[in-house]
Amino acid sequence: MTKEDRSMIDFDEEISRFQPSLEVEDIGEAIVKSDLTDMSDIVMEVLKHAKER
């Protein structure tokens, strides 16, 4: 085995061992939920202004 062979990363092996952090998944869900809330707030504000006209 040469020095270059030892320093190479086997990406297929690394990907097969990859386990996503549960914290990242939880954060992702929180972001999606807050974005939906933000969008609903915007829609409500637009409807409110439309009724006022």
C-alpha positions as CSV (number, residue, x, y, z in Angstrom):
1,M,0.0,0.0,0.0
2,T,1.5,3.4,-1.0
3,K,1.3,6.6,1.0
4,E,-1.4,7.9,-1.5
5,D,-3.6,4.9,-1.0
6,R,-3.7,5.4,2.8
7,S,-4.7,9.0,2.5
8,M,-7.5,8.5,0.1
9,I,-11.1,8.5,1.5
10,D,-13.5,5.8,0.4
11,F,-16.6,7.9,-0.1
12,D,-18.9,4.9,-0.7
13,E,-17.8,3.5,2.7
14,E,-18.2,6.8,4.4
15,I,-21.7,7.4,3.0
16,S,-22.8,3.9,4.0
17,R,-21.8,4.6,7.6
18,F,-23.4,8.1,7.7
19,Q,-26.1,8.6,10.3
20,P,-27.8,12.0,10.3
21,S,-28.1,13.7,13.6
22,L,-31.6,13.7,15.1
23,E,-31.1,17.3,16.2
24,V,-30.7,18.3,12.5
25,E,-33.9,16.6,11.6
26,D,-35.7,18.3,14.5
27,I,-34.4,21.7,13.5
28,G,-35.5,21.1,9.9
29,E,-39.0,20.3,11.0
30,A,-39.1,23.5,13.2
31,I,-37.9,25.6,10.3
32,V,-40.6,24.2,8.0
33,K,-43.3,24.8,10.6
34,S,-42.2,28.4,11.2
35,D,-42.1,29.1,7.5
36,L,-45.6,27.8,7.1
37,T,-46.7,30.1,10.0
38,D,-45.0,33.0,8.4
39,M,-46.7,32.3,5.1
40,S,-50.1,32.0,6.7
41,D,-49.4,35.3,8.5
42,I,-48.7,37.0,5.2
43,V,-51.8,35.6,3.6
44,M,-53.9,36.8,6.5
45,E,-52.4,40.3,6.3
46,V,-53.1,40.4,2.5
47,L,-56.7,39.3,3.1
48,K,-57.2,41.9,5.9
49,H,-55.9,44.7,3.6
50,A,-58.1,43.4,0.7
51,K,-61.2,43.6,2.9
52,E,-60.4,47.1,4.0
53,R,-60.4,48.3,0.4
